[in-house]
Amino acid sequence: MPSLILRIFAGVMSILGVCLCFLFFFSTFAHAPSSSTVQINGVKISGQAQASPEVKQTINQQTGQPDQPPQQSVNNNDLPEQATTSGTGQIATAVGEPTEQSNPEDIIEPQASLSPPVTPAPPEQSINQLSDQLIRRVNGVNNLVAITFDDGPIPQMTAQYLAVLDEFNVRATFFMVGQNINQYPELAGKVLRYGSEIGSHSWRHARLDKLTADEISEDLSLAEYQVQINLGQQVNLFRPPYGIRNDTILAVAKELSYQVIIWDVDPRDWEDPPPEYIVASVLGQVQPGSIILLHEGHPNTLKALPVIIQKLRERGLEPVTVSELLNHNLAQPTV
């Protein structure tokens, strides 16, 4: 009998032991951390690390991203400036890096022009000859006109202009840019050897009306210095870039003993119209004492030049330099 009781007790204890073991292992596996691996911001971490704020903070510091970025209100003052309004009320777009929507192939980088700037016509004046200093046409001359060329000297072009003038035995006035004289002094010297004359067209063809009197004086002095050191001549004729002049420009020019030469005939050859248009435009505007504006560096102007000379002579108008036109006028008797 005692043996039977012991066997029953041992069996019950075995059953209880099995139950306790089952309960222990079930609880352990039910709450065990996941061994799967995930990626946060490209960094592999385990499931246990996901639940760790310290691990999150370390990853965020390495990737440069906050755990939870605070919500910020948009302030227009913090936005990058896209456009500014000028004093004239026009919108000027800021120049910067292209936006994400921009096509790099559509973005054109500014390049320095290889040819000198062109010269648009000056504002119309109410009288023909403004003063002894500022001249756009010479009155009292019956059979002379002056042909002028701006923006040179220009390689492979200046010599061709001179060849046409030489063929027709014509002298002209070349208003040259100082920087170009500095680069091509031999071409500038060739102009003088062919009997034509040189005037100043400023040092760098800048908007002189945007400069102070001292800056204008420095610009013109630099241009004249190039003529002196390269050609051994003084300069007494000046044509402001774009024909723009104001009281300051005229005052500086007078201080430097320049006569300011504008024009009254402008075929706008700098727009490169056909040669026949250039010829027709010159003939439609010219009159005795006119100063004709042409430009170097334009093939259509070169093609039109011999025809212009021929047509002027058919009208009894002889092309000369500006100085010859001025001196001839001074030599005329007063009527």
PLY file of the C-alpha trace (Angstrom):
ply
format ascii 1.0
element vertex 335
property float x
property float y
property float z
element edge 334
property int vertex1
property int vertex2
end_header
0.00 0.00 0.00
2.64 2.59 0.83
4.37 1.69 -2.40
1.24 2.45 -4.44
0.84 5.85 -2.78
4.44 6.75 -3.59
3.97 5.77 -7.21
0.84 7.99 -7.47
2.63 10.91 -5.80
5.62 10.55 -8.11
3.32 10.50 -11.16
1.51 13.64 -10.02
4.80 15.43 -9.43
6.02 14.42 -12.89
2.87 15.81 -14.47
3.24 19.07 -12.50
6.88 19.30 -13.57
5.96 18.89 -17.20
3.27 21.59 -16.88
5.65 24.00 -15.19
8.28 23.46 -17.88
5.71 24.02 -20.61
4.51 27.24 -19.00
8.10 28.53 -18.58
9.14 27.88 -22.16
5.88 29.24 -23.63
6.32 32.52 -21.75
9.93 32.83 -22.91
9.28 32.24 -26.61
6.10 34.35 -26.66
7.98 37.51 -25.51
11.35 36.94 -27.18
12.68 39.87 -29.34
12.54 39.49 -33.11
15.76 38.49 -34.80
14.67 40.02 -38.18
16.76 42.86 -39.57
15.33 46.11 -41.05
16.88 49.28 -42.55
16.44 52.81 -41.26
17.98 55.50 -43.45
20.15 52.88 -45.10
21.49 51.50 -41.77
20.73 47.88 -40.90
19.47 47.30 -37.31
17.72 44.51 -35.46
14.24 44.53 -34.04
15.61 45.16 -30.55
17.52 48.19 -31.78
14.37 49.59 -33.30
12.84 49.83 -29.89
15.89 51.58 -28.45
15.75 55.41 -28.43
19.50 55.55 -27.90
20.14 53.55 -31.06
17.72 55.76 -32.99
19.48 58.90 -31.86
22.88 57.48 -32.88
21.62 56.59 -36.37
19.97 59.95 -36.85
23.19 61.75 -35.90
25.14 59.72 -38.45
22.66 60.28 -41.26
22.06 63.92 -40.41
18.27 63.48 -40.07
16.26 64.32 -36.98
14.18 61.73 -35.29
11.00 63.73 -35.63
11.52 67.16 -37.28
9.38 69.83 -35.69
6.62 71.33 -37.77
7.64 74.83 -38.91
5.47 77.52 -40.36
6.52 78.94 -43.74
7.92 82.46 -43.57
8.18 84.33 -46.86
11.24 86.13 -45.56
13.07 82.80 -45.33
12.43 81.84 -48.94
15.22 82.35 -51.51
14.74 85.52 -53.49
13.60 84.71 -57.03
13.11 88.20 -58.38
13.65 91.78 -57.37
11.84 94.86 -58.47
13.98 97.62 -59.90
13.33 101.30 -59.51
11.55 101.31 -62.85
9.05 98.75 -61.64
10.42 96.01 -63.87
11.04 92.54 -62.53
14.65 91.45 -62.66
15.08 87.69 -62.23
17.88 86.70 -59.93
20.64 84.71 -61.60
21.65 81.58 -59.74
21.85 77.83 -59.98
19.19 76.11 -62.08
16.14 74.76 -60.28
15.19 71.10 -60.32
12.81 71.82 -63.16
15.54 73.40 -65.28
17.06 71.55 -68.18
20.84 71.98 -68.15
20.84 72.05 -71.95
18.54 75.07 -71.88
20.89 77.09 -69.68
23.19 79.25 -71.82
26.34 80.48 -70.18
27.28 84.08 -71.06
30.29 84.29 -73.32
32.48 87.23 -74.11
31.89 88.52 -77.60
34.81 88.28 -79.97
33.70 91.35 -81.88
33.45 94.88 -80.47
30.04 96.12 -79.32
27.76 97.73 -81.86
26.72 101.36 -81.81
23.01 102.21 -81.95
21.93 105.57 -83.24
21.96 108.55 -80.85
18.79 110.45 -79.98
17.60 112.86 -82.63
18.60 116.47 -82.09
16.50 119.49 -82.97
19.31 121.28 -84.79
22.01 120.15 -87.18
25.13 121.44 -85.47
24.78 121.57 -81.70
27.96 123.48 -80.89
31.59 123.84 -81.89
32.32 120.85 -79.64
29.39 118.51 -80.38
28.91 117.93 -84.09
26.53 115.67 -85.99
26.56 117.43 -89.35
28.61 120.28 -90.78
26.63 123.10 -92.35
27.85 125.23 -95.21
29.59 122.43 -97.12
28.20 121.86 -100.58
30.03 118.82 -101.91
31.61 116.87 -99.03
30.49 114.16 -96.63
32.44 112.20 -94.03
32.44 108.40 -93.82
33.19 107.02 -90.36
33.70 103.51 -89.00
33.25 102.47 -85.36
34.52 99.67 -83.10
37.79 98.64 -84.76
40.42 97.65 -85.40
39.23 94.12 -86.17
41.47 91.37 -87.57
40.74 90.24 -91.14
38.21 93.07 -91.54
40.00 96.40 -91.09
42.42 95.61 -93.90
39.54 94.81 -96.26
37.86 98.12 -95.49
41.13 99.89 -96.20
41.51 98.02 -99.49
38.13 99.31 -100.69
38.93 102.87 -99.61
42.31 102.68 -101.34
40.72 101.39 -104.54
38.48 104.46 -104.70
41.10 106.86 -103.32
38.95 107.69 -100.30
40.05 108.62 -96.78
37.76 107.99 -93.80
37.70 108.37 -90.02
38.01 105.25 -87.84
36.72 105.66 -84.27
38.61 102.92 -82.50
38.23 101.21 -79.12
41.38 101.56 -76.99
41.43 97.92 -75.97
41.35 96.87 -79.61
44.22 99.23 -80.46
46.17 97.64 -77.62
45.55 94.17 -79.08
46.04 95.04 -82.76
48.36 98.06 -82.98
49.61 97.05 -86.44
46.09 97.33 -87.86
45.62 100.74 -86.30
48.91 101.86 -87.80
47.83 100.59 -91.21
44.81 102.91 -91.09
47.15 105.88 -90.78
49.46 104.62 -93.50
46.51 104.49 -95.90
45.80 108.16 -95.22
42.75 107.80 -93.02
42.50 109.14 -89.47
41.78 107.71 -86.04
39.40 109.03 -83.40
38.68 107.75 -79.90
35.72 105.48 -79.25
36.63 105.16 -75.55
38.80 102.55 -73.86
36.32 99.69 -73.45
33.08 100.83 -75.10
31.33 101.29 -71.76
28.16 103.21 -70.95
29.94 106.42 -70.03
26.73 107.98 -68.73
26.88 105.42 -65.90
30.33 106.60 -64.81
31.57 109.51 -62.75
33.57 112.35 -64.27
36.82 110.87 -62.94
36.00 107.44 -64.36
35.14 108.93 -67.75
38.38 110.90 -67.77
40.37 107.78 -66.92
38.63 105.78 -69.65
39.31 108.35 -72.36
42.87 108.90 -71.20
43.59 105.17 -71.44
42.31 105.11 -75.02
44.37 108.14 -76.02
47.46 106.66 -74.37
47.19 103.62 -76.64
47.15 105.86 -79.71
50.13 107.82 -78.45
52.37 104.88 -77.54
51.43 102.72 -80.53
50.94 105.35 -83.24
52.74 108.41 -81.94
49.76 110.70 -82.49
47.43 112.88 -80.48
43.68 112.36 -80.60
41.24 115.26 -80.91
38.08 113.52 -82.15
35.86 111.49 -79.82
32.69 109.52 -80.42
30.97 108.30 -77.23
29.88 104.65 -77.22
26.29 104.23 -78.42
26.25 107.95 -79.19
25.16 108.57 -75.60
26.24 111.87 -74.09
25.29 114.01 -71.12
26.64 117.14 -69.45
29.32 115.18 -67.58
30.59 113.40 -70.71
30.70 116.64 -72.68
32.45 118.47 -69.84
35.16 115.79 -69.59
35.58 115.73 -73.37
35.98 119.49 -73.42
38.55 119.33 -70.62
40.53 116.83 -72.74
40.20 119.09 -75.82
38.04 116.67 -77.79
35.47 117.52 -80.40
32.55 115.14 -79.93
31.49 113.68 -83.28
28.05 112.10 -83.59
26.31 111.50 -86.97
23.22 112.31 -88.98
23.22 109.27 -91.29
22.75 105.85 -89.70
21.80 102.86 -91.89
21.85 100.64 -88.79
24.37 98.37 -90.46
25.16 96.87 -87.05
21.90 94.92 -87.44
23.43 93.24 -90.51
20.72 94.08 -93.05
21.35 93.22 -96.72
23.97 95.37 -98.49
21.38 96.94 -100.78
19.40 98.08 -97.74
22.49 99.73 -96.27
23.12 101.57 -99.55
19.51 102.71 -99.87
19.40 103.87 -96.25
22.56 105.96 -96.61
21.35 107.57 -99.83
17.96 108.27 -98.29
19.48 110.26 -95.39
22.65 111.85 -96.75
23.02 115.51 -97.62
25.99 117.87 -98.02
27.99 118.02 -94.79
26.62 114.72 -93.48
28.57 112.41 -91.18
27.84 108.79 -92.11
27.99 106.12 -89.40
29.22 102.66 -90.43
30.83 99.82 -88.47
33.78 97.52 -88.84
33.37 93.80 -88.54
30.20 93.48 -90.66
30.53 91.72 -94.03
27.40 93.33 -95.45
28.79 96.77 -94.66
31.98 95.84 -96.50
29.94 94.75 -99.53
27.90 97.95 -99.46
30.89 100.29 -99.09
32.04 100.49 -102.75
28.47 101.05 -103.92
27.97 103.80 -101.33
31.10 105.60 -102.54
30.04 105.33 -106.18
26.50 106.56 -105.50
27.73 109.49 -103.40
30.00 110.63 -106.20
27.16 110.34 -108.67
25.39 112.92 -106.52
28.43 115.16 -106.48
29.33 114.29 -102.87
32.96 113.43 -102.16
33.74 111.26 -99.09
36.45 112.70 -96.80
37.61 112.41 -93.20
35.83 114.26 -90.40
38.82 116.57 -89.96
38.81 117.45 -93.65
35.09 118.16 -93.45
35.56 120.44 -90.45
38.59 122.21 -91.89
36.92 122.72 -95.25
33.97 124.31 -93.52
36.26 126.67 -91.60
37.98 127.67 -94.83
34.70 128.60 -96.51
34.04 132.33 -96.80
31.21 133.65 -94.67
28.20 134.57 -96.79
0 1
1 2
2 3
3 4
4 5
5 6
6 7
7 8
8 9
9 10
10 11
11 12
12 13
13 14
14 15
15 16
16 17
17 18
18 19
19 20
20 21
21 22
22 23
23 24
24 25
25 26
26 27
27 28
28 29
29 30
30 31
31 32
32 33
33 34
34 35
35 36
36 37
37 38
38 39
39 40
40 41
41 42
42 43
43 44
44 45
45 46
46 47
47 48
48 49
49 50
50 51
51 52
52 53
53 54
54 55
55 56
56 57
57 58
58 59
59 60
60 61
61 62
62 63
63 64
64 65
65 66
66 67
67 68
68 69
69 70
70 71
71 72
72 73
73 74
74 75
75 76
76 77
77 78
78 79
79 80
80 81
81 82
82 83
83 84
84 85
85 86
86 87
87 88
88 89
89 90
90 91
91 92
92 93
93 94
94 95
95 96
96 97
97 98
98 99
99 100
100 101
101 102
102 103
103 104
104 105
105 106
106 107
107 108
108 109
109 110
110 111
111 112
112 113
113 114
114 115
115 116
116 117
117 118
118 119
119 120
120 121
121 122
122 123
123 124
124 125
125 126
126 127
127 128
128 129
129 130
130 131
131 132
132 133
133 134
134 135
135 136
136 137
137 138
138 139
139 140
140 141
141 142
142 143
143 144
144 145
145 146
146 147
147 148
148 149
149 150
150 151
151 152
152 153
153 154
154 155
155 156
156 157
157 158
158 159
159 160
160 161
161 162
162 163
163 164
164 165
165 166
166 167
167 168
168 169
169 170
170 171
171 172
172 173
173 174
174 175
175 176
176 177
177 178
178 179
179 180
180 181
181 182
182 183
183 184
184 185
185 186
186 187
187 188
188 189
189 190
190 191
191 192
192 193
193 194
194 195
195 196
196 197
197 198
198 199
199 200
200 201
201 202
202 203
203 204
204 205
205 206
206 207
207 208
208 209
209 210
210 211
211 212
212 213
213 214
214 215
215 216
216 217
217 218
218 219
219 220
220 221
221 222
222 223
223 224
224 225
225 226
226 227
227 228
228 229
229 230
230 231
231 232
232 233
233 234
234 235
235 236
236 237
237 238
238 239
239 240
240 241
241 242
242 243
243 244
244 245
245 246
246 247
247 248
248 249
249 250
250 251
251 252
252 253
253 254
254 255
255 256
256 257
257 258
258 259
259 260
260 261
261 262
262 263
263 264
264 265
265 266
266 267
267 268
268 269
269 270
270 271
271 272
272 273
273 274
274 275
275 276
276 277
277 278
278 279
279 280
280 281
281 282
282 283
283 284
284 285
285 286
286 287
287 288
288 289
289 290
290 291
291 292
292 293
293 294
294 295
295 296
296 297
297 298
298 299
299 300
300 301
301 302
302 303
303 304
304 305
305 306
306 307
307 308
308 309
309 310
310 311
311 312
312 313
313 314
314 315
315 316
316 317
317 318
318 319
319 320
320 321
321 322
322 323
323 324
324 325
325 326
326 327
327 328
328 329
329 330
330 331
331 332
332 333
333 334
